[in-house]
Amino acid sequence: MKFAIVFTVEKSQGDMEKMSVLLSTSIRQHMPNVDVYCGLFTQNYLSDSIVKHLNQLNVNLVVDQQFEAATPPFNVFLRAYTKYYFSNLLLGQYDYLIYLDVDTLLLKSLSFDFDPTDKIILVDQMPDWVKSFEGTYTKMPSSNVYYSWIDIINKHNKYLYDLDYTSKEVQYGKNSDFIISKMIDESPLQKIQQTIGAYHCLHPLTLDSQVIHYDDFGKDGSLINLKKTHPDTYNRYDLLLKRVLGVININKEGLWESRMKQYS
Amino acid sequence: MINVKIGGGVQKYELILLWNLKHKDLIQDLQITYYDMPNNCAWNGGRVNRTIELTERMISTFNRYNFGFCLGFTNNVILDVGDEVGNKLLQMVSGDNNPNKLHGVVLCSETLRRYIRKNYSELKLTYSITGHPTTDKLDFEGYYQELEEKYDVIVPKYSHLPKVLELLEAGKLDGSKYEILVNDNCNVTCQFYSEHFAQISHLNSSMKHPWEEQPEKSYHIEIKPKTKAGPIKKEANCVQDDIKHSQLQRFYDTGVRHFKISGRDLEDVEFEFRLPEHLTELKKIEVCNSIHS
């Protein structure tokens, strides 16, 4: 089965564009031949140095649209649009696509013990402590709430691309997440609980983890768990961060670790 | 009976009321449905949102005159199916507010379609002309048959019409499901078809009052992709293009009874002048048909 990896990035938020180099480096390290597409859909085009890195890593830069990034919901729109765009452009050419948030790192080659072209959807169930935390800001449903930062996009589920729960105070798209979670439960799609990766604080990293999801460097915990479980990998990326990308990674417990302690 | 969907139901509401009185004879044998994209809803698409408000009184008037009303929820990236404005609008055209079962939604998002089908099942769903891809390299039969399974009515892209007509005449598509846009604004050769509508979707999703906030971008949105060779200026090239009478007749003969007249950005005077022309044209087809039969 043929698949490609897709993601999107823009030069608008701190070190976001540098994260795309980390992501692409990790993809190439474990999957040298997979096709990778990076959507550049905003007027905030990448820095020349970042373009150079991505070209060297053989990432296909797809330039289109030039949306004007302005208001807070924009990132939500951009992620949803990226899945919409690539599912229209590439499904057919590929059996399925893997969408990754730009702040992820592959720790090994992506492989699945289920059929990624079947009627499936990857879900990550919201833990009880997040529900407790969120419950202080908004009414939480008693039913399941899913979120996802890695999506398998195939012809069966390519439309459910707006599942993107980020658990931060009053979030844009919250109603959507609740309703979409319900729609998934009522759909014929088989739910695959996400076991291929680790959110940096929700699921502690293990040596078997295939992917790590981190947030902004230094603010929300960043690569702290990676250092504990994959020291060699951590050292390699830390070097890349410091020497090549000019980013200082402050490895401290972040917002989510403190919230987890508070609400668990 | 011929069904005609007419744009501007909210923006040109007052004009429409007068117009209906003036052209009572012209519309008496037609099932009229108005449509518009009101209340700066994030789900709106097709054109940049402007501040126009759909009211209960308008819906009540449409009901009294047995007109349908369709919401133009044609944003192709729906971010929040729980959107309060969108759901309020859906409630305004459904349940007791839809006694004649004529109201509906024009849309192209699969997520929104599933949501509305489940929660507002009585509403008629029309696949928007804005939802088609830029490329015309499609398996037309499979593409439209899939849409037939999902939607009550489908508006084909203008450049698809010859192929759709061929498939309708060959009995491979269901004519009762198709709505033909009589006056299209889009150039059939436009290379930025879906891109243009994506830009509008983004503006409507990300701004509360995009028409007022970015008036210089309201009519034509420039799409300027940057390539390895450097930026190329792409500009949506819009024209007014009316479908020919003979072609309309052929669609009618295959069972097509839904037609659409776009009001997108038409001035009031132009709207008032063009509408009777189009309706007269459509009525002629039915008259011709009854004479022949």
Chai-1 contact restraints between the chains, C-beta under 6 A:
chainA,res_idxA,chainB,res_idxB,connection_type,confidence,min_distance_angstrom,max_distance_angstrom,comment,restraint_id
A,Y45,B,K226,contact,1.0,0.0,6.0,A-B,restraint_1
A,V63,B,P225,contact,1.0,0.0,6.0,A-B,restraint_2
A,V63,B,K226,contact,1.0,0.0,6.0,A-B,restraint_3
A,D64,B,P225,contact,1.0,0.0,6.0,A-B,restraint_4
A,Q66,B,K224,contact,1.0,0.0,6.0,A-B,restraint_5
A,F67,B,H202,contact,1.0,0.0,6.0,A-B,restraint_6
A,T71,B,S206,contact,1.0,0.0,6.0,A-B,restraint_7
A,P73,B,S206,contact,1.0,0.0,6.0,A-B,restraint_8
A,F74,B,S206,contact,1.0,0.0,6.0,A-B,restraint_9
A,V76,B,L79,contact,1.0,0.0,6.0,A-B,restraint_10
A,F77,B,S205,contact,1.0,0.0,6.0,A-B,restraint_11
A,A80,B,V77,contact,1.0,0.0,6.0,A-B,restraint_12
A,A80,B,L79,contact,1.0,0.0,6.0,A-B,restraint_13
A,Y81,B,V77,contact,1.0,0.0,6.0,A-B,restraint_14
A,Y84,B,V77,contact,1.0,0.0,6.0,A-B,restraint_15
A,Y159,B,E110,contact,1.0,0.0,6.0,A-B,restraint_16
A,Y159,B,T111,contact,1.0,0.0,6.0,A-B,restraint_17
A,D162,B,L79,contact,1.0,0.0,6.0,A-B,restraint_18
A,G173,B,L79,contact,1.0,0.0,6.0,A-B,restraint_19
A,G173,B,D80,contact,1.0,0.0,6.0,A-B,restraint_20
A,N175,B,D80,contact,1.0,0.0,6.0,A-B,restraint_21
A,N175,B,G82,contact,1.0,0.0,6.0,A-B,restraint_22
A,S176,B,D80,contact,1.0,0.0,6.0,A-B,restraint_23
A,S176,B,V81,contact,1.0,0.0,6.0,A-B,restraint_24
A,S176,B,G82,contact,1.0,0.0,6.0,A-B,restraint_25
A,I179,B,V81,contact,1.0,0.0,6.0,A-B,restraint_26
A,I179,B,G82,contact,1.0,0.0,6.0,A-B,restraint_27
